[in-house]
Amino acid sequence: MPIAFKIDQFGVLAWVFLMVLGFVIWWPLGLATLAFIIFTGRFGRGHMGYGRCADRGEYKMQKLQWKMDRMRSRMMGGHAYDYAPTSGNRAFDEYRSETLKRLEDEQSEFKEFLDRLRFAKDKTEFDEFMNERKNRPANEEPKGEQRPE
């Protein structure tokens, strides 16, 4: 197993420690470590606990959701939309609470819509595959498979 994978197991702080140590020992070594960290994306996608995502948009949505959940958990209040401190104006506070609740409801509805959309796309692709498989002649070889001779 390469050394980089072993250091990855210790997390981001191990890379920071290694970089600082490199600068202390000999500055070009620290600079080389910094360049390696940046160019391999050690602090970027896939290395910070967000998981591997199919595309950049999904990654950004997961990151945003994680930040929102973290912020909500730090705030007080029974409801997620009641966490903001009072401004002193009750009308504004009520408006803000209603708006935040509406936005959270819209967010959950949009998430459900995306799930339904992905499911419909997957179902369509699967149905097309099954139709192609059902409609091909019986003596035709499946694509990608070879019979042993």
Secondary structure, DSSP 8 states (H G I E B T S, - for coil): --HHHHHHHH-HHHHHHHHHHHHHH-HHHHHHHHHHHHHHTTTSTTSSSS---SSHHHHHHHHHHHHHHHHHHHS-SSSGGG-S---S-HHHHHHHHHHHHHHHHHHHHHHHHHHHHHHHHHHHHHHHHHHHHHHS-TTS--TT-----
